Amino acid sequence: MAETPPVPAPDNETSGLTRRRLIGTVGAAGATGLVVGAAGGAATTALVRDEPPTPLSAVGSTRVGFRGPHQAGIVEPLQAHGQLVAFDLAPGAGAKEAAALLRRWSAAAEKLMAGEPVTSGGAPDTGIALDAGPSSLTVTFGFGAGFFDRTKLTDRRPAALAPLPEFSNDALESGRSGGDLWVQIGADDALVVVHALRALRREVGDAARQRWQMAGFNRARGATDRPRTTRNLMGQVDGTNNPAPADEDFDGHVFVPRGGDSRSPAWMEGGSYAVVRRIRMLLEKWDEQSTARQEAVIGRRKSDGAPLSGGQERTPMDLEKQNGEGELAIPFDAHARVSAPETSGGATMLRRPFSYHDGIREDGAEDAGLLFIAWQADPQKGFVPVQRKLDRGDALSRFIRHEASALFAVPGGPGEGEYVGQRLLEG
């Protein structure tokens, strides 16, 4: 998985440091390369850092800017810890209450991402992250389809936010799906994540009620001998071969264009659509398979992520190559083949997931898997066509269950003096 080192933050990003000490040079995390997901159920990409391992004291110093053309938490490198939370607006709450909440949330998020304490209603900061720097904290906000009904803004609801179709491998739980409002929190320190989570919850007041919450993790920076593509809980190198931010058409696949388009109104300019899926891995069943069988299911070597057609991790797949027995080197139903853009009409999305492990289920199986988050300019051109193709014949489908699903419109980043969603709520 390709990566890039942090990009130095502009001067206005480094002013006003407070009691949460920033160690080393404060920087904004750079965009990274993308890779084919091995267990996410889509031809997607994952983001990791490419800089060499750094001293632990430097982990907290990295800072991501809150304002810009896009919200943070989309192209930034994967953080080690994450929280996904969905809220429903409270009965009687409408556009006025939603706007006030987004103002409070935006003000709090900007301080949190700068490593500053947050007070709420006169209450002091909780002090949870008192000794930490920003630790690459990002906070991202999105709107579900129901938000537009509650706020009576249905005429501004994007056509691209239409409900996702049903898929054959879905076993969705309504209580952990959907939601009017979505918050994604990520950072390289778990206490920084929880500090942000609690600070944002304190700002909710009577405007909304929490619908669901999911916690996830990734490999920590510096945990390996050199920068490596992350692995998922199946032990598989999770991705290698999809569009990178440096690609000429990357923005067109991930972000809504200037002024919107036929399926996204102008207030979504610079925004994206997040498909969120909780995908449980049937790990006991998976672990029973031989390494050779696991590799055939994925279409890549488990040791290094190289395609079964040969080469190294980033060697392009040769979908026509045959083995010594005259069979396809990459089986016809291998996940890497079925989900590849070459076999899915070029459908592309940016995958930025977290793994999760929530203990043991009542049946004794591990409750673990992937918090799949895929970003795209239009789900009907990204997630949906790929998932439909996977529905028709993906060997991996026998080892996973999609148990929760949501789709959110994530507006562009706020400009100076704006709060997230202001162009929708006041436009």
C-alpha positions as CSV (number, residue, x, y, z in Angstrom):
1,M,0.0,0.0,0.0
2,A,1.5,3.3,-1.0
3,E,2.0,6.0,1.6
4,T,3.3,9.5,2.0
5,P,4.9,11.3,4.9
6,P,3.2,14.0,6.8
7,V,3.0,17.4,5.0
8,P,3.9,20.4,7.1
9,A,0.9,22.3,8.3
10,P,0.4,25.9,7.2
11,D,1.4,28.6,9.7
12,N,-2.2,29.2,10.8
13,E,-2.4,25.5,11.8
14,T,0.4,25.8,14.3
15,S,-0.6,28.9,16.3
16,G,-2.3,29.0,19.6
17,L,-1.0,25.8,21.1
18,T,-2.4,25.2,24.6
19,R,-1.8,23.1,27.7
20,R,-2.1,19.9,25.6
21,R,1.6,19.9,24.8
22,L,2.6,19.3,21.2
23,I,5.9,17.4,20.9
24,G,8.0,17.8,17.8
25,T,6.9,19.4,14.5
26,V,3.2,19.8,14.1
27,G,2.1,18.5,10.7
28,A,-1.0,17.7,8.6
29,A,-1.1,14.1,7.6
30,G,-0.7,13.6,3.9
31,A,-2.9,11.6,1.5
32,T,-1.9,8.1,0.8
33,G,-2.1,5.3,-1.7
34,L,-5.0,2.9,-2.0
35,V,-5.2,-0.9,-2.0
36,V,-7.6,-3.6,-3.0
37,G,-9.6,-4.8,0.1
38,A,-9.3,-8.4,1.0
39,A,-12.3,-8.7,3.2
40,G,-14.4,-5.6,2.8
41,G,-16.7,-7.0,0.2
42,A,-15.7,-4.4,-2.4
43,A,-12.9,-3.3,-4.8
44,T,-11.6,-0.6,-2.6
45,T,-8.6,0.9,-1.0
46,A,-6.9,1.3,2.4
47,L,-4.6,4.1,3.6
48,V,-1.5,3.7,5.7
49,R,1.6,5.8,6.4
50,D,4.8,5.5,4.4
51,E,7.1,7.4,6.8
52,P,9.7,5.3,8.7
53,P,8.8,4.4,12.3
54,T,9.1,7.4,14.6
55,P,9.7,7.8,18.3
56,L,6.6,7.3,20.5
57,S,6.9,11.0,21.6
58,A,6.3,12.1,18.0
59,V,3.0,10.2,17.6
60,G,1.0,12.8,19.4
61,S,2.4,15.8,17.5
62,T,0.7,15.2,14.2
63,R,-2.2,17.6,13.6
64,V,-4.8,17.6,10.8
65,G,-6.6,20.8,9.8
66,F,-10.3,21.1,10.4
67,R,-11.1,23.5,7.5
68,G,-10.6,23.0,3.8
69,P,-12.3,21.9,0.6
70,H,-13.0,18.4,2.1
71,Q,-13.7,17.2,5.6
72,A,-10.8,15.5,7.4
73,G,-10.9,11.8,7.9
74,I,-11.3,10.9,4.2
75,V,-7.9,11.0,2.6
76,E,-5.8,11.1,5.7
77,P,-3.8,8.0,6.7
78,L,-5.5,5.4,8.7
79,Q,-5.3,6.0,12.4
80,A,-4.8,3.3,15.1
81,H,-8.1,3.9,16.9
82,G,-11.6,4.9,15.7
83,Q,-15.2,5.4,16.9
84,L,-18.2,5.5,14.6
85,V,-21.4,6.9,16.1
86,A,-24.8,7.6,14.7
87,F,-27.5,9.8,16.1
88,D,-31.2,10.4,15.4
89,L,-32.6,13.8,15.9
90,A,-34.9,14.0,18.9
91,P,-38.7,14.2,18.5
92,G,-39.6,17.8,17.7
93,A,-36.1,18.7,16.7
94,G,-35.8,20.3,13.2
95,A,-33.5,22.3,11.1
96,K,-33.0,25.0,13.8
97,E,-31.9,22.5,16.4
98,A,-29.8,20.6,13.8
99,A,-28.0,23.8,12.8
100,A,-27.3,24.7,16.4
101,L,-25.9,21.2,17.1
102,L,-23.7,21.4,14.0
103,R,-22.4,24.7,15.1
104,R,-21.5,23.3,18.5
105,W,-20.0,20.2,17.0
106,S,-17.9,22.1,14.5
107,A,-16.5,24.5,17.2
108,A,-15.7,21.5,19.4
109,A,-14.1,19.5,16.6
110,E,-11.9,22.3,15.5
111,K,-10.5,22.7,19.0
112,L,-10.1,19.0,19.5
113,M,-8.2,18.5,16.2
114,A,-5.9,21.4,17.3
115,G,-5.2,19.6,20.6
116,E,-7.1,22.2,22.7
117,P,-9.4,21.5,25.6
118,V,-13.1,21.8,25.1
119,T,-15.6,23.2,27.6
120,S,-19.3,22.6,27.4
121,G,-22.1,24.6,28.9
122,G,-19.6,26.0,31.5
123,A,-18.4,22.5,32.4
124,P,-14.6,22.2,32.2
125,D,-12.7,19.9,29.8
126,T,-12.8,16.3,31.0
127,G,-9.0,16.1,31.1
128,I,-8.9,12.7,29.5
129,A,-6.3,13.7,26.9
130,L,-4.6,16.3,29.1
131,D,-1.0,15.1,28.4
132,A,-1.5,14.3,24.7
133,G,-1.1,16.2,21.5
134,P,-3.7,16.0,18.6
135,S,-2.4,12.5,17.6
136,S,-3.7,12.9,14.0
137,L,-7.3,13.3,15.3
138,T,-9.9,13.7,12.7
139,V,-13.7,14.3,13.2
140,T,-16.0,13.8,10.2
141,F,-19.8,14.5,10.1
142,G,-22.4,13.1,7.7
143,F,-26.2,13.2,7.1
144,G,-28.4,10.1,6.7
145,A,-31.5,10.1,4.5
146,G,-33.8,10.5,7.5
147,F,-32.1,13.8,8.5
148,F,-33.8,15.5,5.5
149,D,-37.3,14.3,6.6
150,R,-36.8,15.4,10.2
151,T,-35.6,18.9,9.1
152,K,-38.1,19.2,6.3
153,L,-35.3,19.7,3.8
154,T,-36.4,16.8,1.5
155,D,-36.0,19.1,-1.5
156,R,-32.3,19.3,-0.8
157,R,-31.8,15.6,-0.3
158,P,-29.3,14.2,-2.9
159,A,-30.5,11.6,-5.3
160,A,-27.3,9.8,-4.6
161,L,-28.4,9.2,-1.0
162,A,-31.1,6.8,-2.1
163,P,-31.3,3.6,0.0
164,L,-28.8,0.9,-0.8
165,P,-30.3,-2.2,-2.4
166,E,-30.6,-5.5,-0.6
167,F,-27.7,-8.0,-1.1
168,S,-27.8,-11.7,-0.7
169,N,-25.2,-11.8,2.1
170,D,-27.0,-9.1,4.2
171,A,-28.1,-10.0,7.7
172,L,-28.7,-6.5,8.8
173,E,-29.7,-5.4,12.3
174,S,-31.8,-2.3,12.2
175,G,-30.6,-1.0,15.6
176,R,-27.1,-0.8,14.3
177,S,-27.9,0.5,10.8
178,G,-28.9,3.9,9.5
179,G,-29.1,7.1,11.4
180,D,-29.9,10.8,10.9
181,L,-26.4,12.0,11.8
182,W,-23.0,10.3,11.7
183,V,-19.8,11.1,13.4
184,Q,-16.5,9.4,12.5
185,I,-13.6,9.9,15.0
186,G,-10.1,8.6,14.4
187,A,-6.7,9.2,16.1
188,D,-3.5,7.5,16.9
189,D,-4.2,7.5,20.6
190,A,-7.2,5.8,22.2
191,L,-7.6,8.4,24.9
192,V,-7.6,11.1,22.4
193,V,-10.5,9.3,20.5
194,V,-12.5,8.8,23.7
195,H,-11.9,12.4,24.8
196,A,-13.3,13.6,21.4
197,L,-16.2,11.2,21.7
198,R,-17.2,12.4,25.1
199,A,-16.7,16.1,24.2
200,L,-19.0,15.8,21.2
201,R,-21.6,13.8,23.2
202,R,-21.7,16.6,25.7
203,E,-22.6,19.0,23.0
204,V,-25.7,17.0,21.8
205,G,-28.0,18.1,24.7
206,D,-31.6,17.5,23.8
207,A,-31.2,17.8,20.1
208,A,-30.5,14.1,19.3
209,R,-30.3,10.6,20.7
210,Q,-27.5,8.1,20.0
211,R,-28.6,5.3,17.7
212,W,-25.5,3.1,17.6
213,Q,-21.8,3.1,18.3
214,M,-18.9,1.0,17.0
215,A,-15.2,1.0,18.0
216,G,-12.4,-0.1,15.8
217,F,-8.6,-0.2,15.5
218,N,-5.7,-0.6,13.0
219,R,-2.1,-1.3,13.3
220,A,-0.2,1.4,15.3
221,R,2.4,3.5,13.6
222,G,5.9,2.1,14.1
223,A,4.7,-1.4,15.0
224,T,6.5,-3.1,12.1
225,D,10.1,-3.2,11.0
226,R,9.2,-1.0,8.0
227,P,6.0,0.5,6.6
228,R,3.8,-2.3,5.5
229,T,0.3,-2.8,4.2
230,T,-2.0,-3.5,7.1
231,R,-3.5,-6.9,7.7
232,N,-7.1,-7.7,8.6
233,L,-8.3,-10.2,11.3
234,M,-8.2,-13.0,8.7
235,G,-4.4,-12.4,8.7
236,Q,-4.6,-11.3,5.1
237,V,-2.7,-8.3,3.7
238,D,-5.6,-6.0,3.2
239,G,-5.2,-4.3,-0.1
240,T,-2.8,-3.2,-2.7
241,N,-4.1,-2.2,-6.1
242,N,-6.6,0.7,-6.4
243,P,-6.6,4.4,-7.2
244,A,-4.2,6.8,-5.4
245,P,-4.9,10.4,-4.6
246,A,-2.2,11.3,-7.1
247,D,-4.1,9.6,-9.9
248,E,-5.6,12.0,-12.4
249,D,-9.2,10.8,-11.9
250,F,-9.0,10.3,-8.1
251,D,-11.1,13.3,-7.1
252,G,-13.8,12.4,-9.7
253,H,-14.2,9.0,-8.1
254,V,-14.3,10.2,-4.5
255,F,-15.6,13.8,-4.3
256,V,-18.6,15.6,-5.6
257,P,-17.5,18.1,-8.3
258,R,-17.6,21.8,-8.1
259,G,-21.2,23.0,-8.1
260,G,-22.6,19.5,-7.7
261,D,-24.0,17.3,-10.4
262,S,-27.3,15.7,-11.5
263,R,-27.4,13.5,-8.4
264,S,-25.7,15.8,-5.8
265,P,-26.8,19.4,-5.2
266,A,-24.4,22.3,-4.9
267,W,-24.2,22.2,-1.1
268,M,-22.4,18.8,-1.5
269,E,-19.5,20.3,-3.5
270,G,-16.3,18.8,-2.2
271,G,-18.2,16.3,-0.2
272,S,-18.4,12.5,-0.5
273,Y,-20.7,9.6,0.3
274,A,-19.8,7.1,3.0
275,V,-21.0,3.6,2.9
276,V,-20.6,2.1,6.4
277,R,-20.9,-1.7,6.9
278,R,-20.2,-3.8,9.9
279,I,-18.9,-7.0,8.3
280,R,-18.5,-9.9,10.7
281,M,-15.8,-12.4,9.7
282,L,-16.6,-16.1,10.4
283,L,-13.1,-16.5,11.8
284,E,-13.5,-20.1,13.2
285,K,-14.6,-21.3,9.8
286,W,-11.8,-19.3,8.1
287,D,-9.2,-20.7,10.5
288,E,-10.2,-24.2,9.5
289,Q,-9.0,-23.6,5.9
290,S,-5.5,-24.4,4.8
291,T,-3.3,-21.5,3.8
292,A,-3.6,-22.6,0.2
293,R,-7.4,-22.6,0.4
294,Q,-7.4,-19.1,2.0
295,E,-5.1,-17.8,-0.7
296,A,-7.4,-19.2,-3.4
297,V,-10.4,-17.5,-1.8
298,I,-8.6,-14.1,-1.8
299,G,-6.5,-14.5,-4.9
300,R,-3.4,-13.3,-3.2
301,R,-0.6,-14.9,-1.2
302,K,-1.1,-14.7,2.6
303,S,2.6,-14.1,3.3
304,D,3.1,-10.9,1.3
305,G,-0.2,-10.0,-0.5
306,A,1.3,-10.8,-4.0
307,P,-1.3,-11.9,-6.6
308,L,-1.4,-15.7,-7.3
309,S,-0.4,-14.9,-10.8
310,G,3.0,-14.0,-9.6
311,G,5.3,-11.1,-8.7
312,Q,5.3,-8.9,-5.6
313,E,2.5,-7.3,-3.6
314,R,2.0,-4.4,-6.0
315,T,2.5,-6.4,-9.2
316,P,-0.6,-6.0,-11.3
317,M,-2.8,-9.1,-11.4
318,D,-2.6,-11.2,-14.5
319,L,-6.2,-12.4,-14.8
320,E,-5.5,-14.6,-17.8
321,K,-2.5,-16.5,-16.4
322,Q,-2.9,-20.3,-15.9
323,N,-1.0,-22.6,-13.5
324,G,0.7,-25.8,-14.4
325,E,-2.6,-27.7,-14.3
326,G,-4.1,-25.4,-16.9
327,E,-6.4,-23.7,-14.4
328,L,-6.6,-20.0,-13.7
329,A,-3.8,-18.9,-11.3
330,I,-6.3,-16.5,-9.7
331,P,-9.5,-18.6,-9.4
332,F,-12.6,-17.3,-11.2
333,D,-14.4,-16.6,-7.9
334,A,-11.4,-15.2,-6.0
335,H,-12.3,-12.0,-4.1
336,A,-9.4,-10.1,-5.7
337,R,-10.6,-11.0,-9.2
338,V,-14.3,-10.4,-8.7
339,S,-13.8,-7.1,-7.0
340,A,-11.1,-5.7,-9.4
341,P,-12.1,-2.6,-11.3
342,E,-11.1,-4.4,-14.5
343,T,-14.0,-6.8,-13.9
344,S,-16.4,-4.3,-12.4
345,G,-16.7,-1.7,-15.1
346,G,-14.1,0.5,-13.5
347,A,-16.2,1.0,-10.4
348,T,-13.9,2.5,-7.8
349,M,-14.1,3.8,-4.2
350,L,-11.8,4.8,-1.4
351,R,-11.8,2.3,1.5
352,R,-10.8,3.5,4.9
353,P,-11.8,0.8,7.4
354,F,-11.2,-0.2,11.0
355,S,-11.0,-3.7,12.3
356,Y,-13.2,-4.6,15.3
357,H,-13.3,-7.3,18.0
358,D,-16.3,-7.1,20.4
359,G,-15.7,-10.3,22.3
360,I,-17.6,-13.6,22.0
361,R,-21.2,-14.1,20.8
362,E,-23.8,-16.2,22.6
363,D,-23.0,-19.1,20.2
364,G,-19.4,-19.0,21.2
365,A,-18.1,-17.5,18.0
366,E,-15.9,-14.5,17.9
367,D,-17.8,-11.2,17.2
368,A,-15.1,-9.7,15.1
369,G,-14.5,-8.3,11.6
370,L,-14.3,-5.1,9.7
371,L,-15.9,-1.7,10.0
372,F,-16.0,-1.1,6.3
373,I,-16.1,2.6,5.3
374,A,-16.0,3.3,1.6
375,W,-15.9,6.8,0.1
376,Q,-17.2,7.7,-3.3
377,A,-18.7,10.6,-5.3
378,D,-21.8,8.4,-6.0
379,P,-22.6,5.1,-4.4
380,Q,-24.4,3.9,-7.5
381,K,-21.1,4.2,-9.4
382,G,-18.9,2.9,-6.6
383,F,-20.1,0.5,-3.9
384,V,-23.4,-0.7,-5.5
385,P,-22.1,-2.1,-8.8
386,V,-19.1,-3.8,-7.1
387,Q,-21.2,-5.3,-4.3
388,R,-23.8,-6.6,-6.9
389,K,-21.0,-8.3,-8.7
390,L,-19.7,-9.9,-5.5
391,D,-23.2,-11.1,-4.8
392,R,-23.1,-13.1,-8.0
393,G,-20.0,-15.2,-7.1
394,D,-17.4,-14.2,-4.5
395,A,-15.6,-17.0,-2.7
396,L,-15.1,-14.8,0.3
397,S,-18.9,-14.4,0.9
398,R,-18.9,-17.8,2.6
399,F,-16.7,-16.4,5.4
400,I,-18.4,-13.1,6.1
401,R,-21.7,-11.6,7.1
402,H,-22.8,-8.0,6.6
403,E,-24.6,-7.2,9.8
404,A,-25.1,-3.4,9.8
405,S,-25.3,-0.9,7.0
406,A,-25.7,2.9,6.6
407,L,-25.2,5.5,3.9
408,F,-24.3,9.1,4.7
409,A,-23.9,12.3,2.7
410,V,-20.7,14.0,4.0
411,P,-20.6,17.6,2.9
412,G,-17.4,19.4,2.0
413,G,-15.1,20.9,4.6
414,P,-16.1,24.2,6.2
415,G,-14.6,27.5,5.1
416,E,-13.5,30.2,7.6
417,G,-16.4,31.1,9.8
418,E,-18.5,28.2,8.7
419,Y,-19.8,25.2,10.4
420,V,-20.1,21.8,8.8
421,G,-23.4,21.5,6.9
422,Q,-24.1,25.3,6.9
423,R,-24.5,25.4,3.1
424,L,-27.3,22.8,3.5
425,L,-29.0,24.2,6.5
426,E,-28.7,27.9,5.6
427,G,-28.3,27.9,1.8
